[in-house]
């Protein structure tokens, strides 16, 4: 059944969400930014969580959308590790295929949102206990003007650099920003604020 992401997310308004962005290429970054903007717009409280974090037991976990829940990869490994111990796992709009055994393992605490009809039909036919939905990719929720108008302050640049160092030294459970993202942030003009 096709849904709008706004109607799906409405019941989470009073919950705290652990959001695990799907790592990957520039397209995955656009999807993650669209997700963050939509969650913020809807007033949903979330914290970014590293997918390598050891325990997410009893959390409501949103796994970021993308195109790579297939076979055995980092997405499948993460989902396999957490799905049975979290309060709720929401797989945001994704392309999904070739994960029959994982779909059979899902309980009704898992919601799968497919981003296109082929994935939706594949997951529906799997007889999974998860709830299955169809919705547009989170990249379509990106406010481009808002994204382009962002200028990092000097404090933001320093704090992101420190975060990067702490994550790379494994002194933090946060997900490290990418080197490329950090370079872009450092090289852009600062706000005068």
N, C-alpha and C positions, 0 to 999 in steps of 0.2 A: 504494500500500500504506500503510495507516494505521500510524503508529508512535507511541511515546511519546517526548517530547522528551528524557527522561532517557536512554533507550537510544541515541538518535541522538547526543547530546552526549558520551557516555562515551568514545569514542576521542580526544576533544580534551583529555582531562584533563592530558596532559603538554605541550600546545602553548600558545603565547602567541597570543591572539586580539586582533585589532583590531576593536572593536565600534563600528559606525556606527549610532547610533539613527536611526530614521525620524522626521524632524521633522514637526510638524503640530499637531494639537489635543490636548485633554486626554486623549482616548482613546489617542492615540499615546504620551503620557507614561506612562499606566498600563501599556501594553504594554512600554515601555522599562524601567520599574521592575520589572515581573514578570520580564523577561529578566535584569536585573542581579541580582535576588534569586536566581533559579534558577542562574545561572552561579556566584555566590558559594556557594550551598548545595552545588553539585557540586564545588567546589574548582577551577574552571576559571579560569586567569589571563587577564585581559583588560585592555585599556586602551581608554578612550573616545577615538574619533578623529573629528575634524571631516570631514564629507563633502566639504569643499572642499580638503582636503589634496591637494597636487599628486601625490604618488606613494605608492602602496601596493603597489608591485611586490614580488613574492615574499612578501607577507603572507598570513596566513589571515584573511580578512575575513568578519565576520558583519554582514549588513545587517538592521537591526531590522524586526520584523514590522509589519503594518498593513494598510491597505485601498486602496493607491493605486499599484500597479504596473500602469499602463495608459497607453496612447497615448504621448505624449511629455511627461513632467513631470520634476521634480527627481529622483525615484527612478530613473526610466528613464535619465535623463542620467548619473547617477552610476554606475549598473550598467553602462551601455554603455561608459563611460570606463575602468572598472577590470577588467572580467571576464576579459579575455584576458591580463593581466599579473600577476594575483595567483596565489599558489600554490593557494589554494582560496577560492571565494566561496560563502558559505552565505546564502541568502535565507531568513530566519526566517519563520514562518507568516504568509502574506500572501494577500490577494485579488489575483488577477492576471487581466487580460484585455486584448485588443486590442494585443498586442505581438509579433505573428507574426515579424517580421524579427529582432527581438532574440533570440527563442527559437531561431531557426535559427542565429544566430551563436555560441551558447553551446557551449563544449567540455565535456569530461567533468570539468573542474575546478570545475564549478558544481553546487551542490545547491540545489534549489528545494523549499521546504516550503510547501505550500498550506494555508490554514486552513479551507477548506471544499471540498466535493465538486465544485462547479461549476468552480472554478479548477483543481482537480486534474485533472479530465477535459479541460479546455481545454489545459492544459500537456502532458498525456500525449499528446493527439492531434496535437500540433504537430510531432512527430518530432524534438524537440530532443535533443542529445547529453547535456544535463544530466541529473542524477539527480533524480527527482521523488518527493516524499513527501507524505503527508497527516498533519497533526497539529493539535492544538488550539492556538488563539490563545494567545500568551504572557501575555495578561491573566489567563488562568485560573490562572497560576502565581503570581500576586500574593499575598503574605501581608499581608493588610490590617492585622492587628493590629501587625505589625512596622512597617509604613509609618506608621501613626497614632501609634506610640509614639516616633518619632524627634523629638528636640529638638536643635536646632543649638546648638553652643557659640559663644561670642563669636569664637573663632578661626575656626570654620567660616564664620561670617557675613562676617568681614573677608576671608578668603581667597577666598570666592566673589565678593565685590564686586570685589576686585582682578582676579580671573580675568575677570569680565565686562568691566571696563575694558580690560584687555590684549587681549582678543579683539575688542572693538569697535574698538580702535585698530590691529588687525591685527598686534600684536606677539607673538601666540601662534598656534600651529596647532591649539589645542584648540577645541572647540565652545563658544560662549558660552552661559551659562544665559539663560533668557528673563527679560525685565524683570519679568513677573508672578511668576515663580518666585522671583526675587531679592527682590521686595517681600515675598512670603509668608515667605521665610526670615528676612529682617531683622526682620519684625514678630512672629515667634513667640518664646515665652519661651526663654531659654537654659538649657542644663544648668548645674548648679552646679559641674561638674567642671572 
